[in-house]
Structure formats: C-alpha cells, structure tokens
Amino acid sequence: MIGWLDYVKPFMCMNMNMNMNMKDLPRHLLRCNAKYLWKRIPQNVKTSHAELGLIWKVGQRLWMRDFPGVYTSLAVDWSENVSQVMQALLEATRKRAVNLVAHAYSSISADDLAAFVGMPADRAVSAVVEQGWNFDSVTRTMTPTQPVSKPSHITSNEDQLYKLTDFVSFLEN
C-alpha cells in the first residue's frame, strides 16, 4: 500500500519533472483524481513519453467504467517506475468490480463476470467461489453472496481535518 509520505512527497516538490509524473499519475489513478494531474502536466512531456499516454488511457477507461477496456489498457509491460502501482490499480479495479457485481446482480453468467474482472472465466469463477459465491455448473451462472453491510462509521474530527487538509493540498498543487 502507498504510504502517506509517498503521496505527499510530490507536492513538496515544485518541479514538474518526468520522473514525478511517471510515478504520480498511476498513484492518482488509484485514488481516482488523476484528471487534475493530467491537466497540469506540460504538453511536451505528454507527447514525448509514450508510457504516460498509456497510463492516461487506463484513466480514461476507468472514468467510462469500461472494465474490459481497463484490463486491456493495463495489459502492458510497464517500466519499473510504475509497474507496482499499476499492479495495485489492477487488483483494486478487480476488487471493485466484484463488489459492484455482488451489489448489483442476483446472478451473472461466468463469461460476463470474467469480462468484469478481466480474467478467464474459470479463474474468475474460482476466485469468487473462494469468497462464498455459488456456481451453477449447468447454467454457468454465479450467485453472489450479499456483502455484509458495514455500520456507518463516524469519523473523528482529527480524521475529518486530515481529509480536508489532504484535499486542499491536492487542489493547491
């Protein structure tokens, strides 16, 4: 998991060099706020580094909620700078897709589930069966177990202040 200092470090530096962009854009994708960083990256940097464009394509697919497109865009040999973050993004996207399916569907075909989670149908089926889903081998449909709803969490004033400070810092940079 990305630590707080890793997230704040780029904002301490006013220089918008390529190394920072290559590390930050995937991190911001993971936090669903890469659109603003993309707007701040100079055009010459965007056009001169192909991997930055590939990262941005992943972000565009995420905003369109095109899960198969996200997985296709993520299926790239990433450089060492971004490979771990892109892998974390892949895992977070799969987890989110499974959660969305569990909340939205009473049953889903194995092939549709595979498209949502970006893996072959047999692997997708075994992954969700491990989470307690039911699989009907005759109809090849999955029945998700309803996720346990968490009681509403009341955040402390300190947590709210941290989130507000984090958000304002993001907007200022």
PAZAPA-4460 file (N, C-alpha, C; in steps of 0.05 Angstrom, whole numbers, plus 32768, in hexadecimal, padded with zeros to 4 digits):
% residues 173
    n_x    n_y    n_z   ca_x   ca_y   ca_z    c_x    c_y    c_z   seq   type   mol
   8011   7FE9   8000   8000   8000   8000   8012   8019   8000     1      M     A
   8009   802E   7FF3   8018   8046   7FF1   8015   8056   800B     2      I     A
   802B   805D   8017   802B   806C   8030   8024   8089   802C     3      G     A
   801C   8096   8042   8015   80B2   8042   802C   80C3   8037     4      W     A
   8044   80BE   8040   805B   80CD   8037   8060   80CB   8019     5      L     A
   805C   80B3   800F   805E   80AF   7FF2   804A   80C0   7FE2     6      D     A
   8033   80C4   7FEE   801E   80D4   7FE1   8024   80F2   7FE3     7      Y     A
   802F   80FB   7FF9   8034   8117   7FFE   804E   8121   7FF1     8      V     A
   8062   8110   7FEF   807C   8117   7FE5   807B   8127   7FCB     9      K     A
   806C   811E   7FB7   806C   812D   7F9E   8062   814A   7FA0    10      P     A
   8051   814F   7FB4   8047   816A   7FB7   805B   817C   7FC4    11      F     A
   806E   8171   7FD2   8083   8181   7FDE   8096   818C   7FC9    12      M     A
   8097   817E   7FB3   80AA   8186   7F9D   809A   8196   7F89    13      C     A
   80A4   81AE   7F82   8097   81BF   7F6F   809E   81B8   7F52    14      M     A
   80B4   81A9   7F4F   80BD   81A2   7F34   80AC   818C   7F29    15      N     A
   80A2   8190   7F11   8090   817C   7F05   809F   816B   7EF1    16      M     A
   80B4   815D   7EFB   80C5   814D   7EE9   80B7   8133   7EE1    17      N     A
   80C3   8126   7ECE   80B7   810D   7EC3   80B5   80F7   7ED7    18      M     A
   80CA   80F4   7EE7   80C9   80DE   7EFB   80B2   80E1   7F0E    19      N     A
   80AC   80F9   7F16   8096   80FE   7F28   807B   80F7   7F1A    20      M     A
   8078   80FF   7F01   805F   80FA   7EF3   805B   80DC   7EEF    21      N     A
   8070   80CD   7EE9   806E   80B1   7EE4   8066   80A2   7EFE    22      M     A
   806E   80AC   7F15   8067   809F   7F2E   804C   80A8   7F38    23      K     A
   8046   80C2   7F33   802D   80CD   7F3E   8014   80C6   7F2F    24      D     A
   8015   80C5   7F15   7FFC   80C1   7F06   7FF0   80A6   7F0E    25      L     A
   7FFF   8090   7F0F   7FF2   8077   7F18   7FE7   8078   7F35    26      P     A
   7FF6   8086   7F46   7FEC   8089   7F62   7FD2   8098   7F63    27      R     A
   7FD1   80AD   7F53   7FB8   80BD   7F52   7FA1   80AD   7F45    28      H     A
   7FA8   809C   7F32   7F93   808A   7F27   7F88   8078   7F3C    29      L     A
   7F9A   806E   7F4D   7F92   805C   7F63   7F7F   806B   7F76    30      L     A
   7F83   8085   7F79   7F73   8095   7F8B   7F5C   80A3   7F7C    31      R     A
   7F59   809E   7F63   7F43   80A9   7F52   7F44   80C8   7F50    32      C     A
   7F5C   80D3   7F4F   7F5E   80F0   7F4B   7F75   80F8   7F38    33      N     A
   7F7A   80E7   7F24   7F8F   80EB   7F11   7F89   8101   7EFD    34      A     A
   7F6F   8106   7EF9   7F67   8119   7EE4   7F74   8134   7EE9    35      K     A
   7F76   813D   7F02   7F82   8157   7F07   7FA0   8157   7F03    36      Y     A
   7FAD   8142   7F0A   7FC9   8140   7F06   7FCF   8140   7EE8    37      L     A
   7FBF   8132   7ED8   7FC3   8130   7EBB   7FC1   814C   7EAF    38      W     A
   7FAF   815D   7EB9   7FAD   8178   7EAF   7FC5   8189   7EB5    39      K     A
   7FD3   8183   7ECA   7FEA   8193   7ED2   8004   818A   7EC5    40      R     A
   8005   8172   7EB9   801D   8169   7EAC   8021   8178   7E92    41      I     A
   8038   8183   7E8D   803D   8192   7E75   8039   8181   7E5C    42      P     A
   802F   818D   7E46   8029   817E   7E2E   8041   8170   7E22    43      Q     A
   8058   817E   7E23   8071   8171   7E18   8079   8158   7E27    44      N     A
   8073   8157   7E41   8079   813F   7E51   8066   8129   7E49    45      V     A
   804C   8130   7E45   8038   811C   7E3E   803F   810F   7E23    46      K     A
   8048   811F   7E10   804D   8114   7DF5   8068   8106   7DF3    47      T     A
   807B   810D   7E04   8095   8102   7E02   8099   80E7   7E11    48      S     A
   8086   80E0   7E21   8089   80C7   7E31   8070   80B5   7E2C    49      H     A
   8074   80A1   7E1D   805D   8090   7E14   8050   8082   7E2C    50      A     A
   805F   807A   7E40   8053   806C   7E57   803F   807D   7E66    51      E     A
   8044   8097   7E67   8032   80AA   7E74   8017   80A9   7E66    52      L     A
   8017   80A8   7E4B   7FFE   80A6   7E3C   7FF0   808C   7E41    53      G     A
   7FFF   8076   7E44   7FF3   805C   7E4A   7FE5   805D   7E66    54      L     A
   7FF2   806A   7E79   7FE6   806C   7E94   7FCD   807C   7E92    55      I     A
   7FCD   8091   7E82   7FB5   80A2   7E7F   7F9E   8093   7E72    56      W     A
   7FA4   8080   7E60   7F8F   8070   7E53   7F81   805F   7E68    57      K     A
   7F91   8055   7E7B   7F85   8045   7E91   7F71   8057   7EA1    58      V     A
   7F7A   8070   7EA7   7F68   8082   7EB5   7F4F   8088   7EA6    59      G     A
   7F51   808C   7E8C   7F39   8092   7E7C   7F26   807A   7E7D    60      Q     A
   7F30   8062   7E7B   7F1E   804B   7E7D   7F11   8048   7E98    61      R     A
   7F20   8050   7EAD   7F14   804F   7EC8   7EFD   8062   7ECA    62      L     A
   7F00   807B   7EBF   7EEA   808E   7EC1   7ED2   8086   7EB1    63      W     A
   7ED6   8077   7E9B   7EC0   806D   7E8B   7EB4   8054   7E97    64      M     A
   7EC0   804A   7EAC   7EB8   8031   7EB9   7EB8   801A   7EA5    65      R     A
   7ECB   801A   7E93   7ECF   8006   7E7F   7EE2   7FF1   7E8A    66      D     A
   7ED8   7FDF   7E9A   7EEA   7FCC   7EA8   7EFA   7FBB   7E94    67      F     A
   7EEE   7FAF   7E7F   7EFF   7FA1   7E6C   7F15   7FB3   7E60    68      P     A
   7F0E   7FCC   7E5A   7F22   7FDE   7E4F   7F38   7FE5   7E63    69      G     A
   7F31   7FE6   7E7D   7F45   7FEB   7E92   7F59   7FD5   7E92    70      V     A
   7F4F   7FBC   7E91   7F61   7FA5   7E92   7F73   7FA3   7E79    71      Y     A
   7F67   7FAA   7E62   7F77   7FAA   7E4A   7F8D   7FBF   7E4B    72      T     A
   7F86   7FD7   7E55   7F99   7FED   7E58   7FAF   7FE7   7E6C    73      S     A
   7FA8   7FD7   7E81   7FBC   7FD0   7E95   7FCE   7FBA   7E8C    74      L     A
   7FC7   7FAB   7E77   7FD7   7F94   7E6E   7FEF   7F9E   7E5E    75      A     A
   8000   7FAD   7E6A   8018   7FB9   7E5D   8030   7FB2   7E6F    76      V     A
   8047   7FAF   7E62   8060   7FAC   7E72   8068   7FC7   7E7C    77      D     A
   8062   7FCD   7E95   8068   7FE7   7EA1   8085   7FE9   7EAA    78      W     A
   808F   8001   7EAB   80AA   8005   7EB5   80AB   8000   7ED3    79      S     A
   80C3   7FFE   7EDE   80C6   7FF9   7EFB   80BA   8010   7F0B    80      E     A
   80BB   8028   7F01   80B0   803F   7F0F   8092   803C   7F17    81      N     A
   8083   8030   7F05   8066   802F   7F09   805A   8013   7F0B    82      V     A
   806A   7FFF   7F07   805E   7FE4   7F06   8050   7FDC   7F20    83      S     A
   805B   7FE2   7F37   804E   7FDA   7F50   8033   7FE9   7F54    84      Q     A
   8033   8003   7F4D   801B   8012   7F51   8005   8009   7F3D    85      V     A
   800D   8003   7F24   7FFA   7FF9   7F11   7FEF   7FDE   7F18    86      M     A
   8000   7FCD   7F25   7FF6   7FB3   7F2F   7FE2   7FB8   7F45    87      Q     A
   7FE8   7FCB   7F57   7FD5   7FD1   7F6D   7FBB   7FDC   7F61    88      A     A
   7FBD   7FEC   7F4C   7FA5   7FF6   7F3F   7F95   7FDF   7F33    89      L     A
   7FA2   7FCC   7F27   7F94   7FB4   7F1B   7F85   7FA5   7F31    90      L     A
   7F93   7FA0   7F47   7F86   7F92   7F5E   7F6F   7FA2   7F6A    91      E     A
   7F72   7FBC   7F6D   7F5D   7FCC   7F78   7F45   7FCD   7F65    92      A     A
   7F4A   7FCE   7F4B   7F34   7FCE   7F37   7F25   7FB4   7F38    93      T     A
   7F33   7F9E   7F3A   7F26   7F84   7F3B   7F15   7F82   7F55    94      R     A
   7F20   7F8B   7F6B   7F11   7F89   7F84   7EF8   7F9A   7F82    95      K     A
   7EFB   7FB2   7F76   7EE4   7FC4   7F73   7ECF   7FB7   7F61    96      R     A
   7ED8   7FAB   7F4B   7EC5   7F9E   7F39   7EB6   7F87   7F46    97      A     A
   7EC3   7F77   7F56   7EB6   7F61   7F64   7EA2   7F6D   7F78    98      V     A
   7EA9   7F82   7F85   7E97   7F8E   7F98   7E7E   7F9A   7F8A    99      N     A
   7E83   7FA7   7F73   7E6C   7FB2   7F64   7E59   7F9C   7F5B   100      L     A
   7E64   7F86   7F51   7E54   7F70   7F48   7E44   7F64   7F5F   101      V     A
   7E51   7F61   7F76   7E44   7F56   7F8D   7E2C   7F67   7F96   102      A     A
   7E2F   7F81   7F93   7E19   7F93   7F9B   7E03   7F95   7F86   103      H     A
   7E0B   7F93   7F6C   7DF8   7F9A   7F57   7DEA   7F81   7F4B   104      A     A
   7DF5   7F6A   7F4D   7DEA   7F52   7F3F   7DE1   7F3D   7F53   105      Y     A
   7DCA   7F31   7F4C   7DC2   7F1A   7F5C   7DCF   7F01   7F51   106      S     A
   7DD5   7F01   7F37   7DE5   7EEC   7F2A   7DF2   7EF7   7F11   107      S     A
   7E08   7EEB   7F09   7E17   7EF5   7EF2   7E25   7EDD   7EE5   108      I     A
   7E26   7EDE   7ECA   7E33   7EC8   7EBC   7E52   7EC9   7EC1   109      S     A
   7E5E   7EB2   7EC0   7E7B   7EB0   7EC4   7E8A   7EC1   7EB0   110      A     A
   7E81   7EC2   7E97   7E8E   7ED2   7E83   7E8C   7EF0   7E88   111      D     A
   7E74   7EF9   7E91   7E71   7F15   7E98   7E82   7F1D   7EB0   112      D     A
   7E83   7F0B   7EC4   7E94   7F10   7EDB   7EB1   7F12   7ED3   113      L     A
   7EB9   7F00   7EC1   7ED5   7F01   7EB7   7EDC   7F1B   7EAA   114      A     A
   7EC9   7F26   7E9B   7ECE   7F40   7E8E   7ED0   7F57   7EA3   115      A     A
   7EC0   7F55   7EB8   7EC1   7F69   7ECD   7EDB   7F69   7EDD   116      F     A
   7EE6   7F51   7EE1   7EFE   7F4F   7EF1   7F18   7F4B   7EE1   117      V     A
   7F15   7F4A   7EC7   7F2D   7F49   7EB5   7F3E   7F30   7EB8   118      G     A
   7F32   7F19   7EBA   7F41   7F00   7EBB   7F30   7EEB   7EAE   119      M     A
   7F3D   7ED4   7EA6   7F2E   7EBE   7E9A   7F17   7EB5   7EAC   120      P     A
   7F02   7EAB   7EA0   7EEA   7EA3   7EAF   7EEF   7E90   7EC5   121      A     A
   7F00   7E7B   7EC0   7F05   7E68   7ED5   7F14   7E74   7EED   122      D     A
   7F26   7E86   7EE8   7F34   7E93   7EFE   7F21   7EA6   7F0D   123      R     A
   7F10   7EB4   7EFE   7EFD   7EC6   7F0B   7EEA   7EB7   7F1D   124      A     A
   7EE0   7EA0   7F13   7ECE   7E90   7F22   7EDB   7E86   7F3C   125      V     A
   7EF3   7E7B   7F39   7F01   7E71   7F51   7F07   7E87   7F65   126      S     A
   7F0D   7E9F   7F5B   7F13   7EB6   7F6D   7EFB   7EBE   7F7E   127      A     A
   7EE3   7EBF   7F71   7ECC   7EC7   7F81   7EBF   7EB0   7F91   128      V     A
   7EC3   7E98   7F88   7EBA   7E81   7F98   7EC9   7E80   7FB3   129      V     A
   7EE3   7E88   7FB2   7EF2   7E8A   7FCB   7EE7   7E9F   7FDE   130      E     A
   7ED8   7EB2   7FD3   7ECC   7EC7   7FE3   7EB0   7EC0   7FEC   131      Q     A
   7EA7   7EA7   7FE5   7E8D   7E9E   7FEE   7E77   7E9F   7FDA   132      G     A
   7E7D   7EA6   7FC1   7E69   7EA7   7FAC   7E61   7E8B   7FA5   133      W     A
   7E49   7E88   7F9A   7E40   7E6E   7F90   7E42   7E6C   7F72   134      N     A
   7E4A   7E55   7F68   7E4D   7E51   7F4B   7E3C   7E3A   7F42   135      F     A
   7E2B   7E3F   7F2F   7E1B   7E2A   7F23   7E29   7E21   7F09   136      D     A
   7E34   7E09   7F09   7E44   7E00   7EF2   7E32   7DFA   7EDA   137      S     A
   7E19   7DF4   7EDE   7E07   7DEF   7EC8   7E01   7E08   7EB8   138      V     A
   7DF9   7E1D   7EC5   7DF3   7E36   7EB8   7E0B   7E49   7EB6   139      T     A
   7E21   7E42   7EC3   7E39   7E52   7EC4   7E34   7E6E   7ECF   140      R     A
   7E23   7E70   7EE3   7E1D   7E8A   7EF0   7E27   7E8A   7F0C   141      T     A
   7E2E   7EA2   7F14   7E38   7EA7   7F30   7E22   7EB5   7F3F   142      M     A
   7E1F   7EAE   7F58   7E0D   7EBC   7F6A   7E1E   7EC8   7F81   143      T     A
   7E21   7EE3   7F81   7E32   7EEF   7F95   7E25   7EEE   7FB1   144      P     A
   7E36   7EEC   7FC4   7E2C   7EEF   7FE0   7E2B   7F0D   7FE5   145      T     A
   7E16   7F15   7FF2   7E13   7F31   7FF7   7E28   7F3A   800B   146      Q     A
   7E37   7F4F   8005   7E4C   7F58   8017   7E3F   7F62   8031   147      P     A
   7E4D   7F5E   8047   7E44   7F67   8061   7E46   7F85   8061   148      V     A
   7E2F   7F93   8066   7E30   7FB0   8066   7E3D   7FB9   8081   149      S     A
   7E4F   7FCB   807D   7E5E   7FD5   8094   7E4D   7FEC   80A1   150      K     A
   7E4D   7FEC   80BC   7E3E   8002   80C8   7E4C   801D   80C2   151      P     A
   7E3C   8031   80C1   7E48   804B   80BA   7E5E   8052   80CE   152      S     A
   7E74   805B   80C3   7E8B   8061   80D4   7E8C   807F   80D9   153      H     A
   7E8D   8086   80F2   7E8F   80A3   80F9   7EAD   80A9   80FB   154      I     A
   7EB5   80BC   80EB   7ED2   80C4   80EC   7ED7   80D9   8101   155      T     A
   7EEE   80D8   810B   7EF5   80EC   8120   7EFC   8106   8112   156      S     A
   7EFC   811B   8122   7F03   8136   8117   7F1F   8136   810C   157      N     A
   7F31   8127   8118   7F4C   8126   810E   7F4D   8119   80F3   158      E     A
   7F3E   8103   80EF   7F3D   80F6   80D5   7F31   8109   80C0   159      D     A
   7F1C   8117   80C7   7F10   812A   80B4   7F23   8140   80AD   160      Q     A
   7F32   814A   80C0   7F45   8160   80BB   7F5B   8156   80A9   161      L     A
   7F64   813D   80AD   7F79   8131   809C   7F6F   812F   807F   162      Y     A
   7F57   8126   807C   7F4C   8123   8061   7F48   813E   8053   163      K     A
   7F3F   8152   8062   7F3C   816C   8057   7F57   8179   8050   164      L     A
   7F6B   8175   8061   7F85   8180   805B   7F91   8172   8042   165      T     A
   7F8D   8158   8041   7F97   8149   802A   7F8A   8153   8010   166      D     A
   7F70   8158   8011   7F61   8161   7FF9   7F6A   817D   7FF1   167      F     A
   7F6D   818F   8004   7F75   81AB   7FFE   7F91   81AB   7FF3   168      V     A
   7FA3   819B   7FFF   7FBE   8199   7FF5   7FBE   818F   7FD8   169      S     A
   7FAD   817C   7FD2   7FAB   8172   7FB7   7FA2   8188   7FA4   170      F     A
   7F8D   8197   7FAC   7F83   81AC   7F9A   7F97   81C2   7F96   171      L     A
   7FA7   81C9   7FAA   7FBA   81DE   7FA7   7FD2   81D7   7F96   172      E     A
   7FD8   81BD   7F94   7FEF   81B5   7F84   7FE4   81AA   7F6A   173      N     A
***
